[in-house]
Amino acid sequence: MFGSNPIAGLFGKSPFKPTQKHMEAVAECASEVVPLFEALLAGDDERVAAHRDRIFALENEADDIKNQIRAQLPKSLFMPIDRRDLLDLLHAQDSIADTAQDVAGLVTIRPLEIPEMFRELLTPYVQCNVDAVVQCKKVIGLLDELLEMGFRGREVEQVEEMVQELSKIETKSDDQGIELTRILYQHGDDMSAPTFFLWYELFQNLGDIADFAEDVGDRLRLLVAR
């Protein structure tokens, strides 16, 4: 008996529904990184703080869903995947929201000057990493169809195609991150040490958002292949 717990209720409909619900919360959290940087580039400290608070709140919501899933997930799952694999997939998704929160914290840890040489590349880089999460959400959205088809058929091919597209987005993110880091090192002597290392951490963490999204896709690909 699950009572009125909303996550427990989802398990009655599908063993994957709670994981999809968590991914939706994670994607909403990560998507806030785009307006966060738009506000940063505009020099609007009030909006930056508002988006930071929004990201922190959404990360907490994703954490709540994750914790409910862990508490309510049945010990035995009558489906083609192992309980441990489902929990690992959930952890990979959670890493995306955690990293978005890290980015929001770094942006507001101290006054952050945006060097002019970053402005052209920064917005596309931020968007690319969020695009990876959006693609990841689409892949996770196919879980129900995969289960219905017994992890066979056209849906499996569709997952493979979508994960390949996700990998392309992540590769694009890598290329953009490398270029921004190259520019950072090229002009590092013109910055204070705290500013240099803060931007370095930001570039790394932004790239990690796409990396974790790709990790989710790769884990699902492995699940389908078993």
N, C-alpha and C positions, 0 to 999 in steps of 0.2 A: 504493500500500500504506500503510494507516494504522497498522499495528501494533496495539498494545494500548491506544492512547490512547482513553479513554472518550468524549471529545467527538467524536473522529474516527469512532468507532463509531456514534455517533448520526447523523452525516451520512449513513451508509449506509442508515439507516432512513427518514429524512426530513430535508430541508434546514431544516425549522423546529424539529425536536426540540431542538437545542442552545439556540436562542433561548427556547423554552419552559422548558427547564431553568434557564436564567439568570433568567428572570422568577420562577420558583418560589423561587430563592435570594434574589432581591431582595425579594419579598413577605415571606419569613420574616424578613429583616433589618428591614424597615419595621414589621412587626407587633410587634417587641420594644419599639417606642416606647411602646406602651400600658402594659405593666407597668413600664417605666422611669418614667413619670409617676405611676403608682399608688404606686410606692415613694417618689417625690419628695414627693407629697402626704401620705404617711404619715410623712414625716421619717425614713425608714429609709435611712441613708447606705450601709449595707452592701449592701442590695438594689439601690440606685441604681448603685453601682459594679459589681455583678455584671451588671446588665442593660446597662450601658455596655460592659463587656468583651464581652458576648455580641453586641451590635450591631457592635462593631469586628471581631470574629471572623467574623461572617456577611458583613459587607461585604468582608472579605478573600476569603472563599470565592466571593462573586459576582464579584469582580475576577479570581480565578483562572479561573473559567469563561469570563468575557469574553475574557481573554487567550488561552485555548485556542481559543476560537471564531475569533478573529482570525487565529491562526496556522494553523488547519486549514481555514478556509473556502475552498472551491475558487475559483479565479480565474473560472471560468465556471460559472454556475448554470443548469441547464436547467429553468427554471420561470418563471411569469409576472411575476416581480419582479426588479429589478436588484440586483446584489451590494451596491452602494453604499447602496441603500434599506434592505437588511437590516442593514447595519452602522450606519446612522443610527438604526434602531429599537433596536438593541442599546445604542447610546450613550444614548438617551433612557431606556431601562430602568435603565441603570447610574446615571444621575443621581438616581434615587429612593433607591438604597442609599447613595450618597454623601451625600445630604442627611440621611438618617436618622443617619448617622455624625456629621455636623455638629451635629445636635441633641443627640446623646449627649455630644459633646465640650463643647458650651456649658453643658449642665446641670451638668457636673462641673468646670467651669473655675475656679469659686470657690464658696464657700458661698452658696446661693441661697435667700433668704427668699421664701415664697409669700404675697403680700398676700391678705387675706381676700376682697377683691372679685373675685379671679380664680377662686376655687375652684369656683364654680357652673358657670362656662362653660368652664373649661380642659379637663376630662375629655371633654365632648362634642366639643370642637374637635380634640383629639388623635385621638379615635376616628373622627371624620369624615374626617380626612386619611388614616388607615390604611384606612378603608372604600373610599376611592378606589383605593388600591393593590390591595385585594382584588378590586374590580370590574375593574381593569386586568388582573389575572392571569386572570380568567375570559375576558376578550376574547382575550388572547394564546393561551389554551387552545383557541381555535377555529381556529387557523392550519392545522392538519392537515386539518380538515374542509373549509376553504376551498380548499386545494390539491387535495384529492380531487375537489371539485365544479367545479374549473376557475375558481374565483372567480366563480361564478354561483349563482343559485338562492336558496333559503330561508336558507342560511347567511349570505349577504351581507346580507340583511335583518336577520338576527339580530345581526350585528356592528353594524349601524347602530343598532339599538334599544339594544344594550348600551353603545355609545359615548355615545348620548344620555343614558342613565342615569348614566354616568360624569361627563358634563358637569354634570348636576344636582347630583351629590355635590360636585363641585368648586365650583360656585356657592354651595352651602350652606357650604362651608369658607370661601369668600371673605367671606360675610356674617358668620360667626362671628369670623373674624380681624379684620374691620373693627370689630366691636363690642368685642372685647378690646383692640384698639389705642386705640379711643376712651376706654375706661376707663383705660388706661395713661396717656394724656395728661391725662385729667381729674385723676388723682391723682399725676402725675409730680413735683409739688413736694414730695410727702411721701417721696420716695425719693432715695437717693444717685444721682449721675450714672451710676456703673458698673452699679447695679442696674437703672436705667431702660433703659439701652442694651442690657443683656443680655436683658431681657424682650422688648424690641423685636426683637432679632435672633432670639430664640426663636420669636416669633409669625410672623415672616417666613419662617423656615426650615420651620416646621411647615406653613405654607400652601404652601410650595414642593413639599412631598411630593405633595400633591394636584395641583398644577400640572403636575408632571412626569408623573404618572400620566395626566392628561388628554392631555398631549402624546403619550404612547405611543398612546393610543386614536385621537387625530387622525391620527397617522402611519399607523396601520393602516387607518383609513378611507380615506386618500388612496391607499394601495397597492391597496385593493380597487376603488377607483373608476377606476383606470388601465386 
